[in-house]
Amino acid sequence: MPDTTGTTASTQTRLAYLEKLGDELVGRGLRVRLTVPLGTQPSLHVMNPAASALTENILAEQGADGWWFWWSWAERIAQADDVPAAAERVAQVLSADQGQ
């Protein structure tokens, strides 16, 4: 049921999780932008400022086993309640030092 701002509880939960992840990623030197397009779910756009081609859109979705962060290619990152683990994985994937 929408609240007075027109945002559903699940959208508010998604935003809260994505904001927490964004804060953690900024602390790791990545750039983030929370996007809330009309008609679709919010996502967190993450970019490595040292290699701007390394970007990804992260989603937060609820499943039967709780809330999870997801890559845009529909693969789980980590449980949404484990923000440090999710941030570590995202930072690792978007690292310019991969394979070195």
N, C-alpha and C positions, 0 to 999 in steps of 0.2 A: 504494500500500500504506500503510495507516495506521501512524503511529508509535506510541510507547508512550503518548502522550496521546490517541490516537484521532483526531488531526488529520492529514489527508492532506497530502502535500507541496504540492499545488496550492493547498489552502486556506491553508497557511502562507505561500506566495508571495503570494497575494491579500492576506492580512493585512499582510504586510511592506510591500507597495506602498501599501495604503490608509493604514497608519500614517505612512509617509513623506509622503504627500500631506496627511494631517491635520496633521502638524507644520508643513508649509509654509503651509497655510491659516490655522492659528492665528497664525502670524507675520504674516499679512496682516489680522488682526483679525476673522476669522470664527470661529464656534463649530462644533465638530465632535463627533460621537459615533460611535464604531465599534460597529456592531451585528453580532452573530454569532448569528442565529436558528437554532434546531434545524431541520435538514432543508433549509436553503437556504444560499446563499452569503453570505459577509459583505458588508457595504456600509458606506459612510461617509456618515452623515447630516450635511449641512453647512447652517448657518443664518447669515444676516446678522443680527447682534444689533441693528443700527439699523433693520431692517425684517424682523420675524420671519416675515412671510408669504413672504419670499424664502428658500426652502429647496430642497434637492435631495438625492437619494440617489445616490451615486457607486459604481460597481462597478469591479472589476478583473477582466478576462477575458483568457485566452490564445487567440489565433487562430493561423492558419497563419503569420502574419507577426509573431509575438511578442505580448507582453503590452501591453494598452491599458487606459486608463481610459475608462469609458462613462457617459453620462447614463442615467437611468432609462428614457428614451424610446428606448433602443437606438441612440444616435448616439455615435460616438467623440468623445472629448475630445482626447486626446493619447496618445502612447506612454508606457507606465508608467515607462520609464527616463528620461523627460524630465519630472520632477516640477515644476520651475519653470514650464514651459510649460503643464502641466495646471492648476497652481494659478492662474496668470494668467487662463486661460480661465474657470475656475470663479468666481474672484473678479469677473471682468468680468460674467458672466451674473447673478451674485447681487448686483450693485451696485445700490444704491438710486438711483444717479445716471444710470441708463440713459436715453438719449434727451435728455439735457440738454447 
